[in-house]
Amino acid sequence: MGRSLYLATLTDDAFVKNLLVDLCAEAGVAITPLPPTLRLRSRGDLTFAFNLAETHAHAPAPVGAVFVIGGAEIEPFGVAVWR
């Protein structure tokens, strides 16, 4: 049977974020911290990064990634795709 966690308290956003990061690490789930204006989606071997901001954003691509659209710096309201 699995493990569950019941949390009944008033907290702040930082506490909840730290708790979820710790639980993911404990479970072996990889996470990619992102700014609130960057979205990632994966389809097959491609990763898409959508920049929803009015400023440039850095693509969180791994070292050695090959960009098929855009590059490591994503234009405002732009997209980058890598494999």
C-alpha positions in Angstrom: 0.0 0.0 0.0 1.1 3.6 -0.7 1.9 6.4 1.7 -0.3 9.4 2.2 0.1 12.8 3.9 -2.6 14.7 5.6 -1.8 18.4 6.2 -4.3 20.4 8.2 -2.9 23.8 9.0 -2.7 27.3 7.8 0.5 27.8 5.8 2.0 30.2 3.3 3.0 29.6 -0.3 6.7 29.2 0.5 5.9 26.3 3.0 3.7 24.5 0.5 6.3 24.9 -2.3 9.1 23.6 -0.1 6.9 20.7 1.1 6.1 19.7 -2.5 9.7 20.0 -3.6 10.8 17.8 -0.7 8.1 15.2 -1.4 9.0 15.1 -5.1 12.7 14.6 -4.2 11.8 11.8 -1.8 9.7 10.1 -4.5 12.4 10.5 -7.1 10.3 12.8 -9.3 12.4 15.3 -11.3 11.2 18.9 -11.2 12.1 22.0 -13.2 11.6 25.2 -11.3 10.1 27.8 -13.7 9.2 31.4 -13.5 5.4 32.0 -13.5 5.5 33.1 -17.2 7.2 30.1 -18.7 5.3 26.9 -19.6 6.8 23.5 -20.6 5.2 20.7 -22.6 6.7 17.5 -23.9 5.5 15.6 -26.9 7.6 12.5 -27.7 11.2 13.5 -27.7 10.4 17.2 -28.1 10.1 19.7 -25.3 8.3 23.0 -26.0 8.9 26.1 -23.9 6.3 29.0 -24.2 7.4 32.4 -22.9 4.3 34.3 -21.8 6.2 37.4 -20.7 7.0 40.7 -22.3 10.7 40.0 -21.7 13.2 37.4 -22.8 13.3 34.1 -20.9 16.0 31.4 -20.6 15.0 28.0 -21.9 15.6 25.3 -19.2 17.0 22.9 -21.8 19.6 20.3 -20.7 23.2 20.6 -21.8 23.6 19.2 -25.3 20.0 19.8 -26.3 19.5 20.5 -30.0 17.0 23.3 -30.7 14.7 22.8 -33.6 12.9 26.1 -33.1 14.4 29.1 -31.4 17.3 28.9 -29.0 18.3 29.1 -25.4 17.0 32.7 -25.1 13.2 32.8 -25.8 11.8 36.0 -27.3 9.0 37.8 -25.5 5.8 35.8 -26.2 7.9 33.3 -28.1 8.5 29.6 -28.2 11.6 27.3 -28.2 11.6 23.6 -29.1 14.4 21.2 -28.4 15.2 17.5 -28.4 
